[in-house]
Amino acid sequence: MNNFKKHFLSAAVILTGVGSAYASHSTAKSGKSAVPMDGYIFNQSIGTCEKVAECDTNPGPICTVGNIPGQPQAFGLSDQGDLNTCNVELSQRQ
């Protein structure tokens, strides 16, 4: 009977470890959610970046003006609030 308790306890510890690893892996994997970001193009006439689309950071089709295929690519701001440089590649919002 004592041997049974030893094996049962070992199995319980192993199963708890496997279950915890699986749970934390799925949480980490699902934690890679899209971060919404504004998409900009550099407007030569006003000399700054102009918001033209809503994009995100997940891999996928490139973000374009109005998220319309065939339109110019929209970019994120290099520094938040700095409308002088928009060169961060973004994807279409899913």
NUMI-361712 format. One line per field, with one value per residue: residue in three letters; x, y, z of N, C-alpha, C in turn. Coordinates in nm, 4 decimals, decimal comma. Each point is the difference from the previous one (the first is absolute). Layout:
BEGIN
zavo: [ALA_...]
n.xx: [X_...]
n.yy: [Y_...]
n.zz: [Z_...]
ca.xx: [X_...]
ca.yy: [Y_...]
ca.zz: [Z_...]
c.xx: [X_...]
c.yy: [Y_...]
c.zz: [Z_...]
This chain:
BEGIN
zavo: [MET_ASN_ASN_PHE_LYS_LYS_HIS_PHE_LEU_SER_ALA_ALA_VAL_ILE_LEU_THR_GLY_VAL_GLY_SER_ALA_TYR_ALA_SER_HIS_SER_THR_ALA_LYS_SER_GLY_LYS_SER_ALA_VAL_PRO_MET_ASP_GLY_TYR_ILE_PHE_ASN_GLN_SER_ILE_GLY_THR_CYS_GLU_LYS_VAL_ALA_GLU_CYS_ASP_THR_ASN_PRO_GLY_PRO_ILE_CYS_THR_VAL_GLY_ASN_ILE_PRO_GLY_GLN_PRO_GLN_ALA_PHE_GLY_LEU_SER_ASP_GLN_GLY_ASP_LEU_ASN_THR_CYS_ASN_VAL_GLU_LEU_SER_GLN_ARG_GLN]
n.xx: [0,0812_0,1100_0,0307_-0,1287_0,0087_0,1177_-0,0479_-0,1053_0,0777_0,0886_-0,0986_-0,0511_0,1232_0,0259_-0,1187_0,0226_0,1237_-0,0434_-0,0991_0,0882_0,0877_-0,0961_-0,0465_0,1244_0,0214_-0,1209_0,0262_0,1252_-0,0457_-0,1056_0,1057_0,0255_-0,0823_-0,0783_0,0967_-0,1171_0,0301_0,0179_-0,0477_0,1201_-0,0129_0,1181_-0,0647_0,0513_-0,1294_-0,0191_0,0831_-0,1125_-0,0015_-0,0829_-0,0908_0,0123_0,0335_-0,0755_0,1137_0,0817_0,0523_-0,1094_0,0730_0,0077_-0,1071_0,0780_0,0154_-0,1116_0,0035_-0,0733_0,1126_0,0259_-0,0064_0,1285_-0,0390_0,0550_0,1181_-0,0679_0,0603_0,0589_-0,0252_0,1192_-0,0379_-0,0713_-0,0860_0,1056_-0,0651_0,1286_-0,0098_-0,0496_0,0663_-0,0916_0,0439_-0,1215_-0,0939_-0,0786_-0,0932_0,0030]
n.yy: [-0,1191_-0,0031_-0,1068_-0,0330_0,0441_-0,0632_-0,1026_-0,0022_0,0296_-0,0878_-0,0840_0,0301_-0,0038_-0,1086_-0,0501_0,0425_-0,0460_-0,1107_-0,0077_0,0340_-0,0845_-0,0867_0,0270_0,0040_-0,1087_-0,0462_0,0408_-0,0442_-0,1073_-0,0051_0,0235_-0,0592_0,0754_0,0351_0,0858_0,0615_0,0427_0,1306_-0,0017_0,0383_0,1053_0,0191_0,1072_-0,0008_0,0201_-0,0771_-0,0901_-0,0702_-0,0944_-0,0604_-0,0088_-0,1264_-0,0717_-0,1052_-0,0259_-0,1069_-0,0647_-0,0735_-0,1079_0,0471_0,0190_0,0698_0,0948_0,0331_0,1059_0,0232_-0,0719_0,0751_-0,1269_0,0146_0,0418_0,1205_-0,0481_-0,0342_0,0891_-0,0594_0,0794_0,0519_0,1202_-0,0557_0,0619_-0,0601_0,0988_0,0077_-0,1141_-0,0521_-0,0982_-0,0199_-0,1170_0,0079_-0,0719_-0,0507_0,0753_-0,1077]
n.zz: [0,0000_0,0774_-0,0744_0,0151_0,1262_0,0039_-0,0701_0,0810_0,1051_-0,0453_-0,0291_0,1175_0,0503_-0,0699_0,0255_0,1221_-0,0075_-0,0581_0,0883_0,0925_-0,0521_-0,0176_0,1191_0,0463_-0,0733_0,0261_0,1241_-0,0041_-0,0603_0,0786_0,0767_-0,1150_0,0684_-0,0981_-0,0204_0,0218_-0,1205_0,0056_-0,1246_-0,0388_-0,0792_-0,0587_0,0403_-0,1230_-0,0295_0,1061_-0,0525_0,0232_0,0928_-0,0833_0,0974_-0,0486_0,1094_0,0338_0,0626_-0,0071_0,1045_-0,0168_-0,0264_-0,1202_-0,0763_-0,0819_0,0873_-0,0603_-0,0793_0,1074_0,0172_-0,1073_-0,0470_-0,0286_0,1190_0,0187_0,0369_0,1095_0,0758_0,1039_0,1018_-0,0304_0,0343_0,0978_-0,0755_-0,0573_-0,0586_0,0341_0,0690_-0,1112_0,0634_0,0970_-0,0501_-0,0527_0,0571_-0,0958_0,0483_0,0790]
ca.xx: [-0,0812_0,0909_0,0570_-0,1045_-0,0046_0,1185_-0,0196_-0,1128_0,0482_0,0897_-0,0824_-0,0762_0,0932_0,0328_-0,1189_-0,0188_0,1016_-0,0365_-0,1179_0,0419_0,0762_-0,0953_-0,0821_0,0800_0,0335_-0,1145_-0,0186_0,1033_-0,0270_-0,1152_0,0350_0,0531_-0,1125_0,0322_-0,0010_-0,0477_0,0844_-0,0392_0,0879_0,0263_0,0875_0,0624_-0,0642_0,1013_-0,0525_-0,0012_0,1290_-0,0104_-0,0752_-0,1446_-0,0699_-0,0812_-0,0540_0,0158_0,0799_0,0446_0,1382_0,0086_0,0443_-0,1101_0,0076_0,0436_-0,1034_-0,0019_-0,0914_-0,1380_0,0030_-0,0472_0,1114_0,0429_0,0271_0,1334_0,0192_-0,0052_0,1023_-0,0151_0,0954_0,1220_-0,0152_-0,1385_-0,0212_0,0902_-0,0565_0,1019_0,0538_-0,0916_0,0676_-0,0163_-0,0891_-0,1195_-0,0851_-0,1418_-0,0740_-0,0841]
ca.yy: [0,1191_0,1125_0,0110_0,0584_0,1426_0,0599_0,0101_0,0888_0,1349_0,0334_0,0214_0,1237_0,1107_0,0062_0,0477_0,1409_0,0731_-0,0012_0,0854_0,1393_0,0388_0,0155_0,1184_0,1210_0,0100_0,0508_0,1387_0,0785_0,0009_0,0857_0,1345_0,0729_0,0607_0,1145_0,1305_0,0963_0,1182_0,0847_-0,0043_0,1336_0,0216_0,1322_0,0932_0,0985_0,1368_0,0594_-0,0304_-0,0881_-0,1230_0,0199_-0,1256_-0,0429_-0,1351_-0,0673_-0,1190_-0,0684_-0,0471_-0,1423_-0,0267_-0,0167_0,0908_0,1342_0,1014_0,0976_0,1126_-0,0460_-0,1468_-0,0377_-0,0544_0,0806_0,1367_0,0115_-0,0620_0,0867_-0,0344_0,0513_0,1041_-0,0489_0,0420_0,0385_0,1441_0,0704_-0,0147_0,0247_-0,1246_-0,1150_-0,1041_-0,1299_-0,0832_-0,0491_-0,0910_0,0343_-0,0386_-0,1166]
ca.zz: [0,0000_0,0071_-0,1332_-0,0823_0,0304_-0,0579_-0,1440_-0,0250_0,0239_-0,1115_-0,1190_0,0196_-0,0180_-0,1427_-0,0727_0,0331_-0,0756_-0,1422_-0,0134_0,0164_-0,1184_-0,1102_0,0255_-0,0186_-0,1419_-0,0753_0,0397_-0,0656_-0,1432_-0,0254_0,0418_-0,1136_-0,0687_-0,0833_0,0632_-0,0996_-0,0209_-0,1119_-0,1161_-0,0550_-0,1152_0,0087_-0,0924_-0,0425_-0,0048_0,1338_0,0611_0,1157_-0,0212_0,0081_0,0287_-0,1137_0,0180_0,1281_-0,0289_0,1211_-0,0014_-0,0336_-0,1371_-0,0943_-0,1147_0,0391_0,0225_-0,1090_0,0185_0,0099_-0,0066_-0,1336_-0,0781_-0,1137_0,0441_0,0606_0,1304_0,1184_0,0979_0,1351_0,0391_0,0650_0,1397_0,0216_0,0086_-0,0921_-0,1347_-0,1019_-0,0538_0,0031_-0,0771_0,0646_-0,0802_0,0686_-0,0768_-0,0011_0,1207_-0,0266]
c.xx: [0,0863_0,0637_-0,0996_-0,0079_0,1172_-0,0172_-0,1143_0,0433_0,0920_-0,0789_-0,0780_0,0886_0,0340_-0,1183_-0,0295_0,0997_-0,0326_-0,1198_0,0342_0,0769_-0,0924_-0,0819_0,0797_0,0391_-0,1158_-0,0279_0,1022_-0,0277_-0,1164_0,0273_0,0556_-0,1136_0,0463_-0,0077_-0,0476_0,0911_-0,0545_0,1037_0,0105_0,0736_0,0616_-0,0601_0,0996_-0,0510_-0,0047_0,1265_-0,0052_-0,0763_-0,1481_-0,0679_-0,0931_-0,0650_0,0132_0,0639_0,0262_0,1382_0,0142_0,0527_-0,1215_0,0173_0,0363_-0,1193_0,0113_-0,0993_-0,1426_-0,0133_-0,0589_0,1205_0,0307_0,0276_0,1401_0,0043_-0,0032_0,1006_-0,0360_0,1046_0,1209_-0,0034_-0,1423_-0,0114_0,0880_-0,0475_0,1012_0,0521_-0,1007_0,0609_-0,0079_-0,1015_-0,1129_-0,0784_-0,1437_-0,0656_-0,0938_-0,1281]
c.yy: [0,1266_0,0266_0,0670_0,1516_0,0740_0,0209_0,0951_0,1457_0,0450_0,0302_0,1303_0,1225_0,0178_0,0548_0,1464_0,0865_0,0092_0,0914_0,1475_0,0499_0,0232_0,1276_0,1281_0,0176_0,0576_0,1446_0,0882_0,0109_0,0926_0,1439_0,0845_0,0629_0,1224_0,1278_0,0995_0,1221_0,0782_-0,0125_0,1372_-0,0097_0,1376_0,0881_0,1110_0,1434_0,0662_-0,0318_-0,0868_-0,1269_0,0267_-0,1355_-0,0350_-0,1365_-0,0440_-0,1350_-0,0746_-0,0573_-0,1480_-0,0178_-0,0221_0,0936_0,1413_0,0936_0,1031_0,1112_-0,0525_-0,1514_-0,0527_-0,0530_0,0886_0,1448_0,0061_-0,0619_0,1047_-0,0524_0,0558_0,1058_-0,0626_0,0309_0,0513_0,1508_0,0810_-0,0238_0,0249_-0,1272_-0,1124_-0,1085_-0,1389_-0,0822_-0,0566_-0,0927_0,0507_-0,0486_-0,1130_0,0078]
c.zz: [0,0000_-0,1369_-0,0954_0,0216_-0,0631_-0,1509_-0,0351_0,0159_-0,1139_-0,1266_0,0104_-0,0230_-0,1475_-0,0795_0,0294_-0,0771_-0,1475_-0,0236_0,0111_-0,1218_-0,1190_0,0176_-0,0231_-0,1460_-0,0796_0,0364_-0,0698_-0,1491_-0,0324_0,0410_-0,1138_-0,0802_-0,0775_0,0812_-0,1045_-0,0053_-0,1173_-0,1110_-0,0638_-0,1330_0,0182_-0,1076_-0,0325_0,0090_0,1381_0,0801_0,1245_-0,0389_0,0246_0,0208_-0,1155_0,0200_0,1449_-0,0286_0,1304_-0,0208_-0,0322_-0,1413_-0,0897_-0,1178_0,0468_0,0143_-0,1122_0,0326_-0,0027_0,0015_-0,1308_-0,0783_-0,1211_0,0358_0,0618_0,1400_0,1102_0,1025_0,1369_0,0287_0,0689_0,1486_0,0157_0,0169_-0,0923_-0,1422_-0,1110_-0,0651_0,0167_-0,0885_0,0624_-0,0800_0,0851_-0,0925_0,0033_0,1269_-0,0341_0,0778]
